Amino acid sequence: MNILSIQSHVAYGHVGNASAVFPMQRLGCDVWPIHTVQFSNHTGYGHWTGRVFDGPMIEEIVDGIAQRGVLGSCDGVLSGYMGSADIGHAILSAVARVRQANPQATYCCDPVIGDVGRGVFVRPGIPEFMREQAVPAADVITPNQFELELLAERRCGTLAEAKAALEAAHRLGPKVVLVTSLLSEETPGDAIDLLASDAEGTHRVRTPRLGVSVNGAGDAIAALFYVHWLKSRSAAHALGEAAASVYGLLKRTEEAGSREILTVAAQDEFVSPTHRFPVERV
């Protein structure tokens, strides 16, 4: 299986492609990464070096891949943090080219916009671009609770409200929606919920709530969910596998007291999770 992954990248640590590529490779995928930025480390440290790339550079890289005659063997495109609408347009152009070469190819968009407690942290115009162009073009989206509420234009304070938000997100275009973190009135204080919705219905996995807070976990779960969905075409199955792997990854990271997720040290969690949780229809 071949996946084109267009995301940010850091030399030190694990966010963007540095968080998503290796788990997909560990699951047996051949990943073609294109970086939207190349930074020394993630911006949460307060200081970093490196450069932000532009749309034409991304299109140039896709041109080079196309010249190899391999776009028809690409099974899917995964995108994360876009940085600018210019980059977003280049990503959608890449998706269109892959789909033209392989009509069976799919697109998974992680609509990175913001988070609970932080609000919107992307540049002006990106939330609108996500809602009006990127999300409608996607087969699969993987928002967090804040992003789902923004895209669906409704809150998710209860499970019923979250399900209504999922329906609203589906109406934008995607066939599959994964909510990577949900804290509703029904969620116990020591737990966190993940929801996945497709034509088969809505399913939930509830995992213990860990105290660790690290960058890159959302990038990892989007990649894991997408790969498992590509293989099974079942959102419920992909939800169970991705939730188990990310919980194990974060638990190992918490136990080590690390500021960076242990993508390499805990790599066995991607193929043989040490903790599994029930997948229930809701």
C-alpha positions as CSV (number, residue, x, y, z in Angstrom):
1,M,0.0,0.0,0.0
2,N,1.3,3.4,-1.0
3,I,0.4,6.6,0.8
4,L,1.3,10.2,-0.1
5,S,1.6,12.1,3.2
6,I,1.8,15.9,3.0
7,Q,2.4,17.5,6.4
8,S,4.8,19.6,8.4
9,H,8.1,18.0,9.6
10,V,10.6,18.5,12.4
11,A,14.2,17.3,12.7
12,Y,14.0,16.8,16.5
13,G,10.9,15.2,18.0
14,H,7.7,13.8,16.5
15,V,5.0,16.0,14.9
16,G,3.5,16.1,11.4
17,N,5.3,13.7,9.1
18,A,7.8,13.0,11.8
19,S,4.9,11.5,13.8
20,A,2.8,10.0,11.1
21,V,5.2,8.4,8.6
22,F,6.9,5.8,10.8
23,P,3.7,4.3,12.3
24,M,2.4,3.9,8.7
25,Q,5.6,2.2,7.7
26,R,5.5,0.0,10.7
27,L,2.1,-1.2,9.6
28,G,3.6,-2.1,6.2
29,C,2.8,0.9,4.1
30,D,5.2,2.6,1.7
31,V,4.9,6.3,2.5
32,W,5.9,9.1,0.2
33,P,6.3,12.2,2.5
34,I,6.2,15.8,1.3
35,H,7.0,18.4,3.9
36,T,5.1,21.7,4.1
37,V,7.6,23.0,6.6
38,Q,11.0,21.9,7.8
39,F,11.7,23.0,11.4
40,S,14.3,22.1,13.9
41,N,11.6,21.2,16.5
42,H,7.9,21.9,17.1
43,T,6.9,25.4,17.9
44,G,5.7,24.5,21.5
45,Y,9.3,25.0,22.6
46,G,9.0,28.7,21.9
47,H,12.0,28.8,19.6
48,W,12.8,27.0,16.4
49,T,14.7,27.3,13.2
50,G,13.8,26.3,9.7
51,R,11.5,27.3,6.8
52,V,7.9,27.2,5.7
53,F,7.6,25.9,2.1
54,D,5.0,27.1,-0.4
55,G,2.4,25.6,-2.7
56,P,4.6,25.7,-5.9
57,M,7.3,23.6,-4.1
58,I,4.7,21.0,-3.2
59,E,3.4,20.9,-6.8
60,E,7.0,20.6,-8.0
61,I,7.6,17.5,-5.8
62,V,4.3,15.9,-7.0
63,D,5.4,16.6,-10.6
64,G,8.6,14.7,-10.0
65,I,6.7,11.8,-8.5
66,A,4.3,11.8,-11.5
67,Q,7.3,11.7,-13.8
68,R,8.2,8.3,-12.3
69,G,4.8,7.0,-13.5
70,V,3.8,5.9,-10.1
71,L,0.8,8.1,-9.1
72,G,-1.5,5.3,-10.3
73,S,-0.1,3.0,-7.6
74,C,-0.9,5.6,-4.8
75,D,-3.7,4.3,-2.6
76,G,-4.3,7.4,-0.6
77,V,-3.3,10.9,0.4
78,L,-3.0,12.1,4.0
79,S,-2.7,15.7,4.9
80,G,-2.3,17.5,8.2
81,Y,-1.2,21.1,9.2
82,M,-1.4,23.2,6.0
83,G,0.1,26.6,7.1
84,S,-1.5,28.6,4.4
85,A,-4.3,28.4,1.8
86,D,-1.6,28.4,-0.9
87,I,-0.3,25.1,0.5
88,G,-3.9,23.9,0.9
89,H,-4.6,24.4,-2.8
90,A,-1.4,22.5,-3.7
91,I,-2.6,19.6,-1.5
92,L,-6.0,19.5,-3.2
93,S,-4.3,19.6,-6.6
94,A,-2.2,16.6,-5.5
95,V,-5.3,14.8,-4.4
96,A,-6.9,15.5,-7.8
97,R,-3.9,14.2,-9.7
98,V,-3.7,11.0,-7.6
99,R,-7.5,10.4,-8.1
100,Q,-7.1,10.9,-11.8
101,A,-4.3,8.4,-12.0
102,N,-6.1,6.0,-9.6
103,P,-9.9,6.5,-9.3
104,Q,-9.9,4.2,-6.3
105,A,-7.6,6.4,-4.3
106,T,-8.9,8.2,-1.2
107,Y,-8.1,11.3,0.7
108,C,-7.8,11.6,4.5
109,C,-7.7,15.2,5.8
110,D,-6.7,15.9,9.4
111,P,-8.3,19.4,9.6
112,V,-5.8,21.1,11.9
113,I,-7.4,24.3,13.0
114,G,-7.1,24.6,16.8
115,D,-7.9,22.9,20.1
116,V,-9.9,23.2,23.3
117,G,-8.3,25.7,25.6
118,R,-6.1,27.2,22.8
119,G,-8.7,28.2,20.3
120,V,-7.8,28.7,16.6
121,F,-4.0,28.6,16.1
122,V,-3.7,28.5,12.3
123,R,-3.4,31.5,10.0
124,P,-6.5,33.6,9.0
125,G,-8.4,31.9,6.1
126,I,-7.4,28.4,7.0
127,P,-10.6,27.5,9.0
128,E,-12.7,28.7,6.1
129,F,-10.5,26.8,3.6
130,M,-10.9,23.6,5.6
131,R,-14.6,23.9,5.9
132,E,-15.3,25.0,2.3
133,Q,-12.7,23.1,0.3
134,A,-10.5,20.6,2.1
135,V,-13.2,18.8,4.1
136,P,-15.6,18.5,1.2
137,A,-12.9,17.0,-0.9
138,A,-12.0,14.4,1.7
139,D,-13.2,10.8,2.1
140,V,-12.0,10.7,5.7
141,I,-11.5,13.5,8.3
142,T,-10.0,13.3,11.8
143,P,-10.9,16.4,13.8
144,N,-10.6,16.9,17.5
145,Q,-13.6,18.1,19.4
146,F,-12.8,21.8,18.9
147,E,-12.4,21.3,15.2
148,L,-15.6,19.2,14.8
149,E,-17.6,21.9,16.6
150,L,-16.2,24.5,14.3
151,L,-16.7,22.5,11.1
152,A,-20.2,21.4,12.1
153,E,-21.1,24.8,13.6
154,R,-22.6,23.2,16.7
155,R,-21.3,22.2,20.2
156,C,-20.6,18.7,21.4
157,G,-21.5,19.0,25.1
158,T,-23.4,15.7,25.1
159,L,-23.2,12.5,23.1
160,A,-26.4,13.3,21.3
161,E,-25.0,16.7,20.3
162,A,-21.7,15.0,19.2
163,K,-23.7,12.6,17.0
164,A,-25.6,15.5,15.5
165,A,-22.2,17.3,14.8
166,L,-21.0,14.1,13.1
167,E,-24.0,14.1,10.8
168,A,-23.4,17.8,10.0
169,A,-19.8,16.9,9.2
170,H,-20.9,14.1,6.9
171,R,-23.1,16.5,5.0
172,L,-20.0,18.5,4.1
173,G,-18.8,15.5,2.1
174,P,-16.6,13.0,4.1
175,K,-17.9,9.4,4.3
176,V,-15.9,8.7,7.5
177,V,-15.3,11.0,10.5
178,L,-13.1,10.2,13.5
179,V,-13.3,12.5,16.5
180,T,-9.9,12.0,18.1
181,S,-10.9,13.3,21.5
182,L,-14.3,14.0,23.1
183,L,-15.2,15.1,26.6
184,S,-19.0,15.3,26.8
185,E,-21.3,15.3,29.8
186,E,-21.4,11.5,29.6
187,T,-17.6,11.1,29.7
188,P,-16.3,10.1,33.2
189,G,-13.7,12.5,34.6
190,D,-11.0,9.9,34.4
191,A,-11.6,8.9,30.8
192,I,-11.6,10.3,27.2
193,D,-13.9,9.2,24.4
194,L,-13.1,8.7,20.7
195,L,-15.9,8.5,18.2
196,A,-15.9,7.2,14.6
197,S,-18.8,7.5,12.2
198,D,-19.5,5.9,8.8
199,A,-22.4,4.3,6.9
200,E,-22.4,1.5,9.5
201,G,-23.2,4.0,12.3
202,T,-21.4,5.7,15.2
203,H,-19.0,3.8,17.5
204,R,-17.2,4.8,20.6
205,V,-14.0,3.8,22.4
206,R,-13.4,5.0,25.9
207,T,-9.9,5.0,27.3
208,P,-8.4,6.0,30.6
209,R,-7.4,9.7,30.6
210,L,-3.7,10.1,30.9
211,G,-1.9,13.2,32.3
212,V,0.6,13.5,29.5
213,S,0.4,16.4,27.1
214,V,2.6,16.1,24.0
215,N,2.5,17.4,20.5
216,G,2.1,14.9,17.6
217,A,-0.4,12.5,19.1
218,G,-3.1,13.8,16.8
219,D,-0.9,13.3,13.7
220,A,-0.2,9.7,14.8
221,I,-3.8,8.7,15.4
222,A,-4.9,10.2,12.1
223,A,-2.3,8.1,10.3
224,L,-3.0,4.9,12.2
225,F,-6.8,5.3,11.7
226,Y,-6.4,6.0,8.0
227,V,-4.2,3.0,7.4
228,H,-6.5,0.6,9.3
229,W,-9.5,2.1,7.5
230,L,-7.8,1.6,4.1
231,K,-7.2,-2.0,5.0
232,S,-10.6,-2.8,6.5
233,R,-13.0,-0.1,5.2
234,S,-14.6,-0.2,8.6
235,A,-14.5,2.9,10.8
236,A,-15.3,0.8,13.9
237,H,-12.3,-1.5,13.3
238,A,-10.0,1.3,12.5
239,L,-11.2,3.2,15.7
240,G,-10.4,0.2,17.9
241,E,-7.0,-0.4,16.5
242,A,-5.9,3.3,16.4
243,A,-7.2,4.0,19.9
244,A,-5.3,1.0,21.4
245,S,-2.1,2.0,19.7
246,V,-2.2,5.6,20.6
247,Y,-3.1,4.9,24.2
248,G,-0.1,2.5,24.5
249,L,2.1,5.1,22.9
250,L,1.0,7.9,25.3
251,K,1.1,5.6,28.3
252,R,4.7,4.7,27.5
253,T,5.5,8.4,27.0
254,E,3.9,9.4,30.3
255,E,5.8,6.7,32.2
256,A,9.1,7.9,30.7
257,G,8.3,11.5,31.6
258,S,9.2,12.5,28.1
259,R,8.2,15.8,26.4
260,E,8.3,14.1,23.0
261,I,6.1,11.0,22.2
262,L,8.2,7.9,22.1
263,T,7.4,7.0,18.5
264,V,10.4,4.8,18.1
265,A,10.8,3.3,21.6
266,A,7.1,2.4,21.7
267,Q,6.8,1.2,18.1
268,D,5.5,-2.2,19.0
269,E,2.3,-0.5,20.1
270,F,1.5,0.2,16.4
271,V,1.4,-3.5,15.5
272,S,0.7,-5.2,18.9
273,P,-1.0,-2.8,21.3
274,T,-0.6,-3.8,25.0
275,H,-4.0,-2.4,25.9
276,R,-7.3,-2.9,24.1
277,F,-10.7,-1.3,24.7
278,P,-14.3,-2.2,23.7
279,V,-15.7,-0.7,20.6
280,E,-19.3,0.0,21.3
281,R,-22.1,1.2,19.0
282,V,-23.7,4.4,20.3
